[in-house]
Amino acid sequence: MSEMVKGSPEALEFLRKRRSHPSVTMSEPGPDEGQLSDLLTIAARVPDHGKLVPWRFIVYRAPDGEKIGRFLAGLYEKKNGSLDAAQMEKELTRFTRAPIVVGVVSRAADYPKIPLWEQQLSAGAVCMTLVSAAAAAGFASQWLTEWCAFDEDAGAYLGLKDGERFAGFIHIGTPTQPPVERARPNLSDITSNWTETQ
């Protein structure tokens, strides 16, 4: 077999073991500016039919997280009633759990030859590539959405423009504990061979 197609056993082993870390278990430091730029550059290397770039990034840093948390807590209370102490703490700390949170924004739109669904899938690929790149760089990472990803008022505050939506928030920091493995699907339950049906 030629060198061109031998592959990378180390990369495959990394992918076999990659695991998300709960954002509440992350700490400083997060990626510095150079590392973050590299991670985002890697994340942008995904399939993109038509070269539309139907996604973009919004970076939220921990010093801004408290202000964001106060807004989200107030908005949640306005829409859902008063919060108990645990829920209030959850809202206040949504953007302070990790040193860096990257909002991956889907800006999919109608194009004559590029289905909307393909553009949305491309944004999902960006999220997964960023999670994997952060983990490969030695950081803890987790892809979350939560209610604020789907709320119009929260989205506007967090930087969405008309027609945009969040594909997810990628939390990146330093792990404080090993990730816990979870049950994975049995391959035979989710794989089949195509057969022609009459």
N, C-alpha and C positions, 0 to 999 in steps of 0.2 A: 504494500500500500504506500502511496506517495506521501511525502511530508504534508502536502496540501490538504489531505483528508484524514489525517490521524486524529485530529481533535486535541482536546485538553482534558486529561483525566482529572486534573485539579479543579478545573471549572465545573465539571460534572459533579464531582464530590461536593463542592460548595453548594450547588443547586439542590443536591439531594438532602442536604442538612440545613438549608436556609430556614430560618424561623423568625417570625415577627416577635417583637418584645412589646408588652403592654406599655403604653406611653407613660403611665403613672410610675413605672419603675426606671425611667430614664433620668439622667442627671447631666450636668455640665461635665466636660465641654461638648459642644456640638461642633460641627464642621466650621472651620474658619472661612474667610471669604474665598480664598483660592480653592479650598476643598469643595465648598458649596458650588462654585462656578463649574468645577470639574464634574460634580455629580449631576448638575442640571444639564450640562452638555451631553453627558452619557444618556440621561433620561430622554433627551430629545431625539435619540437615534432609534426611532421606532418606525414600523411600517406606516406610511402616510400616502395613501393613494391620491395622486394628483398634486402632491407637494403643496397641500393647502395649509399645513401647520394649523390644524383645527383645535389648538390648545395653547395655553400660556401658563406662566407661573406667577404666583403672588407669594412673597416670602414674609413670614411673620416671625419676628424675633422676640425672645422672652421679655425684654424690657417693655414691649408694647402689649404683652399678654394680659397684664392686669387691667389695663384700660379696656381691652376687648372683652375681658371677662365681666367687668362691671356693666358694659353695654348689653351683653348677651343675657346676663342675669336679670336685668331690668326688663328686657324685651320678653323673656320667657315668663316672668311674673305678670307682665301686662296681658299676655295672651292666655296664660294658663292658671292664674291665681298665685297666691303667696307660696313661697318655697319653704320647705323645712330646712334645717341646718345642713343636712347632708347634700340635698339637691342644690342649695345655694353654693356650697363649697365646690360642687361639681361644675357648676356654670362659671364660677369665678376663676377656675383653674384650667379651663379647656385649652387655653393657649399659653399656659405656663408649665405644662407637664414636661415638655421637651424644650431644649434650648432653641431649636429651629423647627418651625412648622411651615411646610410648603403647600400652598393651595394649588392644586392642579385644576385649571379651569378649562372646561370644554367650551369651545366657541363654534361648535358644529352648526352648519347652516345649509340651506338648500342650494345645491349645485346641479347643473344638468346631468353630469356623468358620474358624480361621486355620491353614493347613497349616504344619507344622514347616519345610518347605523354604522357604516364603516368609519366615519369620522369619530363617532362616539367610542367605538372600539379602540381607535388609535389613542384617544385620551386615557382609556383604561390601561393600554400598554405602557404609556408614559408613567402612570402611577406604579405599576409593577416593576418597571425598569428602575425607577428611582429608589424604590424599596430595596431592590436587589443590589444596586450600586452602593447604597449607603451601608448595607450589611457587608459587602465585599470590602469596603473601606474601613471596616472595623467598628462601625457605629451600630447602635440599636435603631430599629426603624419599625414603624407601624403605619398602615394605611387605614384611616378612619373617615367616616362621613359624619354621622350624628345629625341631630335635627337642624343645626344651623346651616348645614350644606343644602337644605331643601327649603328653607324659609326665605321668602323674598326680601323681607326687611333686613334680616341678618346678612343675606348675600350682598345687598347694596352697601351695607356698612363695611363688609369685609372686602369690597373692591370689585364686585361683579359689575359688568356693563350690560346693557340691554341685550337679551338673547343668549347670555352666557349662563352656565351652571357649573357647580363644582363636581368634578369627577371624584375628588377626595382631598383629604388633608394628610400629608405625609409628615409624621412626627419623627424627628431625627435627634439622637443624643447619644450619651454614653451608657452602656448597660450597667446596671447595679446588681444584677443577678442573672444566672443562666436562664435562657428561655425554656419554657415547659413544652414538651412535645404533645401534640394532640393526635387523636385518631384520624387516620387518612382513609379515603375511600378504597375499597377493594377494587383493584384494576379490572377484574373480571365482571364486576357489577356495572362498570361505566364504559366498557369497550365492546364493540361488536364489529363483525365483518359484514360489509354490504353484500346482500344477495338480491338478485332480481326477483321481483314479485310479479306474478301474472294476474 
